[in-house]
Structures are given as structure tokens and as C-alpha cells.
Amino acid sequence: MIGPDLSSATWRKSSHSGSGANCVEVAFLDGCVAVRNTNDRDGSLLAFTPAEWEAFIAGARDGEFDLPT
């Protein structure tokens, strides 16, 4: 499967990523939002449509993915 063209991607580290091992980066491209592990930049990545990304962000803001305490 061929993924998005990332040659012009500008990756941004999440502001919620600290200096620890759990860091992610995101790149906004035409028709695609890509997410990768900062510590494995040549590894796998996730690619979302803009609508999927917006739904994910809305769910995260609403606490949909919070772990039970």
C-alpha cells in the first residue's frame, strides 16, 4: 500500500509530549494528517483524513479516550 507523500511534510511535536519516551509528531498535508512516533521517525505512521482527525481531536477534548481512574 502506498502512503501519503511526506517529502514536503513539516512535522510538529505535540505540546503534550514531554521529554520522556511517549512523544508524537503530526504533519498536516493536503487531504491528510500524518502522525508518527518521535523516537522512531523512520518507522510506521498513521494517516487520517481531515474529518477523521477532527473527530479524534473532538473525542480527546471530550474525554472519550480517558482511562478510568
C-alpha positions as CSV (number, residue, x, y, z in Angstrom):
1,M,0.0,0.0,0.0
2,I,1.3,3.4,-0.9
3,G,1.0,6.1,1.8
4,P,0.9,9.9,1.6
5,D,3.8,11.8,0.0
6,L,5.7,13.1,3.1
7,S,8.6,14.7,1.2
8,S,7.2,18.2,2.0
9,A,5.9,17.4,5.5
10,T,6.6,19.8,8.3
11,W,6.5,17.7,11.5
12,R,5.4,19.3,14.8
13,K,6.0,17.7,18.1
14,S,2.9,17.5,20.4
15,S,2.8,20.2,23.1
16,H,1.7,17.4,25.4
17,S,4.8,15.3,24.7
18,G,7.4,15.9,27.4
19,S,11.0,14.9,27.4
20,G,10.0,11.2,28.1
21,A,9.6,8.3,25.8
22,N,6.0,9.0,24.8
23,C,6.3,11.6,22.1
24,V,4.3,12.0,18.9
25,E,4.6,14.3,15.9
26,V,2.0,15.4,13.5
27,A,2.1,16.8,9.9
28,F,-0.7,18.5,8.1
29,L,-0.7,17.8,4.4
30,D,-3.2,18.3,1.6
31,G,-6.0,15.9,2.3
32,C,-4.1,14.0,5.0
33,V,-2.9,14.3,8.6
34,A,0.0,12.1,9.5
35,V,1.1,11.1,13.0
36,R,4.4,9.3,13.9
37,N,6.5,8.4,16.9
38,T,9.1,11.0,17.6
39,N,11.5,8.3,18.7
40,D,11.0,6.2,15.6
41,R,10.8,8.7,12.8
42,D,11.5,6.2,10.0
43,G,9.0,3.7,11.4
44,S,5.3,3.3,10.9
45,L,2.9,6.2,10.9
46,L,-0.8,6.8,11.0
47,A,-2.6,8.7,8.3
48,F,-6.0,10.3,8.7
49,T,-8.4,12.3,6.6
50,P,-9.0,15.8,7.9
51,A,-12.5,14.7,9.0
52,E,-11.1,11.7,10.9
53,W,-8.6,13.9,12.6
54,E,-11.2,16.4,13.7
55,A,-13.3,13.6,15.1
56,F,-10.3,12.2,17.0
57,I,-9.4,15.7,18.4
58,A,-13.1,16.3,19.4
59,G,-13.2,12.9,21.2
60,A,-9.9,13.6,23.0
61,R,-11.2,17.0,24.2
62,D,-14.4,15.5,25.4
63,G,-12.5,12.8,27.4
64,E,-13.7,10.0,25.2
65,F,-10.3,8.3,25.4
66,D,-9.5,8.9,29.1
67,L,-8.5,6.0,31.2
68,P,-10.7,5.1,34.2
69,T,-9.2,6.3,37.5
